[in-house]
Amino acid sequence: MLRAERGVSRAELAAAVGVNPQTVGFLERGDYGPSLDLALRISEFFGLPVEAVFSRRPFEPMSQQLYGGI
């Protein structure tokens, strides 16, 4: 979501952090956990702390954060 929000393609992010675009896809789907080094490179790319980009638990959907749940 962060990547799309910033208008960055998978290929652009992958090139910026030195990985294959498929790796970005795996990360976004939750199929792959990044190394600490990769997590820090991605966080640095977006100018955010690592805990704003990655979490051990799934992030709550934005709609639920903004409008509450049922």
MMTF fields as JSON, N, C-alpha, C and O atoms, coordinates in Angstrom:
{
  "mmtfVersion": "1.0.0",
  "mmtfProducer": "UNKNOWN",
  "numBonds": 279,
  "numAtoms": 280,
  "numGroups": 70,
  "numChains": 1,
  "numModels": 1,
  "chainsPerModel": [1],
  "groupsPerChain": [70],
  "chainIdList": ["A"],
  "bondAtomList": [4, 2, 8, 6, 12, 10, 16, 14, 20, 18, 24, 22, 28, 26, 32, 30, 36, 34, 40, 38, 44, 42, 48, 46, 52, 50, 56, 54, 60, 58, 64, 62, 68, 66, 72, 70, 76, 74, 80, 78, 84, 82, 88, 86, 92, 90, 96, 94, 100, 98, 104, 102, 108, 106, 112, 110, 116, 114, 120, 118, 124, 122, 128, 126, 132, 130, 136, 134, 140, 138, 144, 142, 148, 146, 152, 150, 156, 154, 160, 158, 164, 162, 168, 166, 172, 170, 176, 174, 180, 178, 184, 182, 188, 186, 192, 190, 196, 194, 200, 198, 204, 202, 208, 206, 212, 210, 216, 214, 220, 218, 224, 222, 228, 226, 232, 230, 236, 234, 240, 238, 244, 242, 248, 246, 252, 250, 256, 254, 260, 258, 264, 262, 268, 266, 272, 270, 276, 274],
  "bondOrderList": [1, 1, 1, 1, 1, 1, 1, 1, 1, 1, 1, 1, 1, 1, 1, 1, 1, 1, 1, 1, 1, 1, 1, 1, 1, 1, 1, 1, 1, 1, 1, 1, 1, 1, 1, 1, 1, 1, 1, 1, 1, 1, 1, 1, 1, 1, 1, 1, 1, 1, 1, 1, 1, 1, 1, 1, 1, 1, 1, 1, 1, 1, 1, 1, 1, 1, 1, 1, 1],
  "groupList": [{"groupName": "MET", "atomNameList": ["N", "CA", "C", "O"], "elementList": ["N", "C", "C", "O"], "formalChargeList": [0, 0, 0, 0], "bondAtomList": [1, 0, 2, 1, 3, 2], "bondOrderList": [1, 1, 2], "singleLetterCode": "M", "chemCompType": "L-PEPTIDE LINKING"}, {"groupName": "LEU", "atomNameList": ["N", "CA", "C", "O"], "elementList": ["N", "C", "C", "O"], "formalChargeList": [0, 0, 0, 0], "bondAtomList": [1, 0, 2, 1, 3, 2], "bondOrderList": [1, 1, 2], "singleLetterCode": "L", "chemCompType": "L-PEPTIDE LINKING"}, {"groupName": "ARG", "atomNameList": ["N", "CA", "C", "O"], "elementList": ["N", "C", "C", "O"], "formalChargeList": [0, 0, 0, 0], "bondAtomList": [1, 0, 2, 1, 3, 2], "bondOrderList": [1, 1, 2], "singleLetterCode": "R", "chemCompType": "L-PEPTIDE LINKING"}, {"groupName": "ALA", "atomNameList": ["N", "CA", "C", "O"], "elementList": ["N", "C", "C", "O"], "formalChargeList": [0, 0, 0, 0], "bondAtomList": [1, 0, 2, 1, 3, 2], "bondOrderList": [1, 1, 2], "singleLetterCode": "A", "chemCompType": "L-PEPTIDE LINKING"}, {"groupName": "GLU", "atomNameList": ["N", "CA", "C", "O"], "elementList": ["N", "C", "C", "O"], "formalChargeList": [0, 0, 0, 0], "bondAtomList": [1, 0, 2, 1, 3, 2], "bondOrderList": [1, 1, 2], "singleLetterCode": "E", "chemCompType": "L-PEPTIDE LINKING"}, {"groupName": "GLY", "atomNameList": ["N", "CA", "C", "O"], "elementList": ["N", "C", "C", "O"], "formalChargeList": [0, 0, 0, 0], "bondAtomList": [1, 0, 2, 1, 3, 2], "bondOrderList": [1, 1, 2], "singleLetterCode": "G", "chemCompType": "PEPTIDE LINKING"}, {"groupName": "VAL", "atomNameList": ["N", "CA", "C", "O"], "elementList": ["N", "C", "C", "O"], "formalChargeList": [0, 0, 0, 0], "bondAtomList": [1, 0, 2, 1, 3, 2], "bondOrderList": [1, 1, 2], "singleLetterCode": "V", "chemCompType": "L-PEPTIDE LINKING"}, {"groupName": "SER", "atomNameList": ["N", "CA", "C", "O"], "elementList": ["N", "C", "C", "O"], "formalChargeList": [0, 0, 0, 0], "bondAtomList": [1, 0, 2, 1, 3, 2], "bondOrderList": [1, 1, 2], "singleLetterCode": "S", "chemCompType": "L-PEPTIDE LINKING"}, {"groupName": "ASN", "atomNameList": ["N", "CA", "C", "O"], "elementList": ["N", "C", "C", "O"], "formalChargeList": [0, 0, 0, 0], "bondAtomList": [1, 0, 2, 1, 3, 2], "bondOrderList": [1, 1, 2], "singleLetterCode": "N", "chemCompType": "L-PEPTIDE LINKING"}, {"groupName": "PRO", "atomNameList": ["N", "CA", "C", "O"], "elementList": ["N", "C", "C", "O"], "formalChargeList": [0, 0, 0, 0], "bondAtomList": [1, 0, 2, 1, 3, 2], "bondOrderList": [1, 1, 2], "singleLetterCode": "P", "chemCompType": "L-PEPTIDE LINKING"}, {"groupName": "GLN", "atomNameList": ["N", "CA", "C", "O"], "elementList": ["N", "C", "C", "O"], "formalChargeList": [0, 0, 0, 0], "bondAtomList": [1, 0, 2, 1, 3, 2], "bondOrderList": [1, 1, 2], "singleLetterCode": "Q", "chemCompType": "L-PEPTIDE LINKING"}, {"groupName": "THR", "atomNameList": ["N", "CA", "C", "O"], "elementList": ["N", "C", "C", "O"], "formalChargeList": [0, 0, 0, 0], "bondAtomList": [1, 0, 2, 1, 3, 2], "bondOrderList": [1, 1, 2], "singleLetterCode": "T", "chemCompType": "L-PEPTIDE LINKING"}, {"groupName": "PHE", "atomNameList": ["N", "CA", "C", "O"], "elementList": ["N", "C", "C", "O"], "formalChargeList": [0, 0, 0, 0], "bondAtomList": [1, 0, 2, 1, 3, 2], "bondOrderList": [1, 1, 2], "singleLetterCode": "F", "chemCompType": "L-PEPTIDE LINKING"}, {"groupName": "ASP", "atomNameList": ["N", "CA", "C", "O"], "elementList": ["N", "C", "C", "O"], "formalChargeList": [0, 0, 0, 0], "bondAtomList": [1, 0, 2, 1, 3, 2], "bondOrderList": [1, 1, 2], "singleLetterCode": "D", "chemCompType": "L-PEPTIDE LINKING"}, {"groupName": "TYR", "atomNameList": ["N", "CA", "C", "O"], "elementList": ["N", "C", "C", "O"], "formalChargeList": [0, 0, 0, 0], "bondAtomList": [1, 0, 2, 1, 3, 2], "bondOrderList": [1, 1, 2], "singleLetterCode": "Y", "chemCompType": "L-PEPTIDE LINKING"}, {"groupName": "ILE", "atomNameList": ["N", "CA", "C", "O"], "elementList": ["N", "C", "C", "O"], "formalChargeList": [0, 0, 0, 0], "bondAtomList": [1, 0, 2, 1, 3, 2], "bondOrderList": [1, 1, 2], "singleLetterCode": "I", "chemCompType": "L-PEPTIDE LINKING"}],
  "groupTypeList": [0, 1, 2, 3, 4, 2, 5, 6, 7, 2, 3, 4, 1, 3, 3, 3, 6, 5, 6, 8, 9, 10, 11, 6, 5, 12, 1, 4, 2, 5, 13, 14, 5, 9, 7, 1, 13, 1, 3, 1, 2, 15, 7, 4, 12, 12, 5, 1, 9, 6, 4, 3, 6, 12, 7, 2, 2, 9, 12, 4, 9, 0, 7, 10, 10, 1, 14, 5, 5, 15],
  "groupIdList": [1, 2, 3, 4, 5, 6, 7, 8, 9, 10, 11, 12, 13, 14, 15, 16, 17, 18, 19, 20, 21, 22, 23, 24, 25, 26, 27, 28, 29, 30, 31, 32, 33, 34, 35, 36, 37, 38, 39, 40, 41, 42, 43, 44, 45, 46, 47, 48, 49, 50, 51, 52, 53, 54, 55, 56, 57, 58, 59, 60, 61, 62, 63, 64, 65, 66, 67, 68, 69, 70],
  "secStructList": [7, 2, 2, 2, 2, 6, 6, 7, 7, 2, 2, 2, 2, 2, 2, 2, 2, 6, 1, 7, 2, 2, 2, 2, 2, 2, 2, 2, 2, 6, 1, 7, 7, 7, 7, 2, 2, 2, 2, 2, 2, 2, 2, 2, 2, 2, 6, 1, 7, 2, 2, 2, 2, 7, 7, 1, 1, 7, 7, 7, 7, 2, 2, 2, 2, 2, 2, 7, 7, 7],
  "xCoordList": [0.823, 0.0, 0.879, 0.604, 1.904, 2.804, 3.438, 3.539, 3.858, 4.494, 3.515, 3.86, 2.299, 1.281, 0.902, 0.718, 0.788, 0.437, 1.46, 1.11, 2.716, 3.796, 4.036, 4.881, 3.287, 3.437, 4.732, 5.294, 5.206, 6.461, 6.127, 5.352, 6.699, 6.462, 7.307, 8.257, 6.939, 7.741, 9.17, 10.133, 9.292, 10.619, 11.455, 12.651, 10.837, 11.569, 12.037, 13.184, 11.155, 11.543, 12.635, 13.615, 12.462, 13.455, 14.826, 15.834, 14.867, 16.143, 16.763, 17.978, 15.929, 16.436, 17.041, 17.978, 16.512, 17.004, 17.846, 18.315, 18.034, 18.938, 18.396, 19.125, 17.115, 16.524, 15.778, 15.628, 15.318, 14.52, 13.089, 12.604, 12.391, 10.994, 10.092, 9.115, 10.414, 9.636, 9.735, 8.77, 10.888, 11.072, 10.127, 9.558, 9.956, 9.014, 7.606, 6.867, 7.228, 5.917, 5.749, 4.7, 6.77, 6.711, 6.545, 5.78, 7.259, 7.147, 5.734, 5.15, 5.195, 3.865, 2.772, 1.792, 2.931, 1.936, 2.145, 1.298, 3.262, 3.558, 4.141, 4.163, 4.617, 5.197, 6.669, 7.268, 7.244, 8.679, 8.914, 8.368, 9.728, 10.125, 11.488, 12.415, 11.636, 12.905, 13.988, 13.696, 15.224, 16.338, 16.285, 15.616, 16.978, 17.024, 17.603, 17.108, 18.645, 19.269, 18.279, 18.197, 17.525, 16.553, 15.43, 14.999, 14.96, 13.901, 14.37, 13.607, 15.603, 16.139, 16.311, 16.059, 16.737, 16.888, 15.538, 15.425, 14.515, 13.177, 12.643, 12.087, 12.805, 12.347, 13.053, 12.432, 14.344, 15.128, 14.641, 14.544, 14.337, 13.836, 12.574, 12.422, 11.669, 10.42, 10.55, 9.611, 11.701, 11.907, 11.053, 10.595, 10.843, 10.011, 10.758, 11.657, 10.396, 11.005, 10.565, 9.469, 11.418, 11.143, 9.814, 9.127, 9.442, 8.187, 6.956, 5.843, 7.13, 6.011, 5.805, 4.762, 6.802, 6.734, 6.51, 5.803, 7.111, 7.036, 6.534, 6.769, 5.84, 5.347, 5.301, 5.123, 5.462, 5.354, 3.898, 3.614, 2.977, 1.541, 1.007, 1.5, -0.001, -0.57, -1.097, -1.647, -0.915, -1.44, -2.957, -3.515, -3.607, -5.06, -5.447, -4.792, -6.508, -6.922, -7.204, -7.752, -6.821, -6.988, -8.446, -8.736, -9.37, -10.791, -11.228, -12.054, -10.67, -11.014, -10.389, -10.997, -9.176, -8.531, -9.309, -9.468, -9.796, -10.489, -11.94, -12.435, -12.622, -14.069, -14.526, -15.723, -13.594, -13.956, -14.449, -14.701, -14.58, -15.015, -16.441, -17.077, -16.92, -18.28, -18.262, -19.308],
  "yCoordList": [-1.184, 0.0, 1.265, 2.223, 1.249, 2.4, 2.69, 3.844, 1.643, 1.808, 2.43, 3.371, 1.9, 2.423, 3.857, 4.701, 4.118, 5.468, 6.497, 7.637, 6.096, 7.007, 7.024, 7.775, 6.192, 6.161, 5.525, 5.923, 4.533, 3.854, 2.464, 1.73, 2.102, 0.768, -0.263, 0.081, -1.521, -2.596, -2.55, -2.708, -2.334, -2.293, -1.136, -1.298, 0.017, 1.176, 0.906, 1.192, 0.358, 0.056, -1.002, -0.879, -2.033, -3.105, -2.567, -2.918, -1.726, -1.157, -0.286, -0.3, 0.466, 1.38, 0.645, 1.143, -0.538, -1.265, -2.488, -3.21, -2.72, -3.778, -5.192, -6.125, -5.362, -6.697, -6.874, -5.925, -8.073, -8.394, -7.907, -7.984, -7.409, -6.989, -8.082, -7.783, -9.352, -10.449, -10.458, -10.796, -10.092, -10.039, -9.02, -9.268, -7.885, -6.87, -7.453, -7.238, -8.184, -8.83, -9.828, -9.859, -10.646, -11.607, -10.901, -11.351, -9.796, -9.024, -8.474, -8.553, -7.923, -7.305, -8.328, -8.011, -9.536, -10.587, -11.279, -12.057, -11.002, -11.657, -13.046, -13.835, -13.355, -14.669, -14.746, -15.821, -13.62, -13.549, -12.508, -11.407, -12.856, -11.897, -11.329, -12.094, -10.019, -9.427, -9.605, -9.747, -9.595, -9.531, -8.162, -7.25, -8.028, -6.73, -5.671, -4.545, -6.031, -5.081, -4.603, -3.405, -5.524, -5.146, -4.308, -3.325, -4.691, -3.911, -2.475, -1.529, -2.317, -0.98, -0.198, 1.007, -0.862, -0.175, 0.304, 1.418, -0.539, -0.146, 1.003, 1.961, 0.916, 1.982, 3.295, 4.358, 3.212, 4.408, 5.003, 6.222, 4.15, 4.618, 5.458, 6.501, 5.002, 5.72, 6.823, 7.592, 6.908, 7.946, 7.733, 8.691, 6.467, 6.124, 5.173, 4.46, 5.151, 4.162, 2.763, 2.577, 1.79, 0.418, -0.102, -0.867, 0.296, -0.192, 0.419, -0.06, 1.459, 2.027, 1.281, 1.413, 0.499, -0.219, -1.719, -2.362, -2.271, -3.705, -3.977, -3.201, -5.097, -5.524, -7.042, -7.688, -7.605, -9.064, -9.503, -10.661, -8.586, -8.86, -8.072, -6.982, -8.612, -7.859, -6.497, -6.361, -5.507, -4.182, -4.213, -4.918, -3.456, -3.327, -2.576, -1.598, -3.023, -2.314, -0.84, -0.497, 0.018, 1.454, 1.827, 2.715, 1.16, 1.469, 1.195, 1.92, 0.146, -0.165, 0.847, 1.214, 1.299, 2.306, 3.608, 4.254, 3.988, 5.259, 5.225, 6.183, 4.11, 4.078, 3.051, 2.943, 2.282, 1.281, 0.009, -0.043, -1.001, -2.307, -2.607, -1.879, -3.687, -4.131, -4.982, -5.464],
  "zCoordList": [0.0, 0.0, 0.0, -0.723, 0.797, 0.875, -0.479, -0.894, -1.154, -2.461, -3.456, -4.171, -3.495, -4.413, -4.054, -4.932, -2.757, -2.288, -2.742, -3.047, -2.788, -3.179, -4.69, -5.178, -5.433, -6.882, -7.352, -8.373, -6.605, -6.927, -7.469, -6.855, -8.598, -9.146, -8.394, -7.691, -8.558, -7.953, -8.491, -7.741, -9.792, -10.405, -9.848, -9.605, -9.645, -9.109, -7.682, -7.337, -6.856, -5.479, -5.459, -4.725, -6.261, -6.311, -6.71, -6.096, -7.726, -8.168, -7.082, -6.882, -6.388, -5.361, -4.172, -3.548, -3.851, -2.675, -3.042, -2.162, -4.351, -4.785, -4.731, -4.396, -5.061, -5.117, -6.43, -7.2, -6.677, -7.847, -7.623, -6.494, -8.646, -8.47, -7.9, -7.213, -8.181, -7.603, -6.089, -5.403, -5.567, -4.12, -3.503, -2.439, -4.153, -3.661, -3.637, -2.677, -4.671, -4.712, -3.578, -2.935, -3.324, -2.225, -0.884, -0.032, -0.699, 0.545, 0.708, 1.789, -0.359, -0.287, 0.007, 0.681, -0.489, -0.236, 1.102, 1.542, 1.744, 3.008, 2.834, 3.779, 1.623, 1.345, 1.733, 1.698, 2.097, 2.376, 3.448, 3.386, 4.434, 5.46, 5.103, 4.838, 5.088, 4.682, 5.743, 6.931, 5.301, 6.244, 6.917, 6.43, 8.014, 8.694, 7.77, 7.719, 7.044, 6.122, 5.067, 4.794, 4.47, 3.449, 4.042, 3.439, 5.211, 5.868, 6.115, 5.921, 6.537, 6.78, 5.478, 5.449, 4.402, 3.114, 2.591, 2.08, 2.72, 2.264, 3.109, 2.573, 4.399, 5.29, 4.989, 4.981, 4.744, 4.395, 3.076, 2.941, 2.11, 0.816, 1.0, 0.365, 1.869, 2.102, 3.152, 3.356, 3.819, 4.823, 6.064, 6.687, 6.415, 7.564, 8.49, 8.045, 9.772, 10.663, 10.255, 9.726, 10.502, 10.073, 10.627, 9.95, 11.841, 12.428, 11.765, 11.984, 10.966, 10.207, 8.891, 8.252, 8.492, 7.226, 7.444, 6.669, 8.496, 8.755, 10.17, 11.096, 10.304, 11.607, 11.64, 10.607, 12.821, 12.952, 12.868, 12.563, 13.136, 13.002, 11.82, 11.529, 11.131, 9.999, 10.461, 11.554, 9.607, 9.903, 9.794, 8.954, 10.638, 10.594, 9.316, 8.957, 8.623, 7.404, 7.7, 8.748, 6.764, 6.957, 7.185, 7.987, 6.49, 6.669, 8.102, 8.657, 8.698, 10.085, 11.037, 12.043, 10.725, 11.548, 11.546, 12.581, 10.358, 10.212, 10.67, 11.264, 10.389, 10.619, 11.627, 11.894, 12.2, 13.196, 12.554, 11.35, 13.358, 12.858, 13.238, 14.0, 12.693, 12.993, 14.23, 14.663]
}
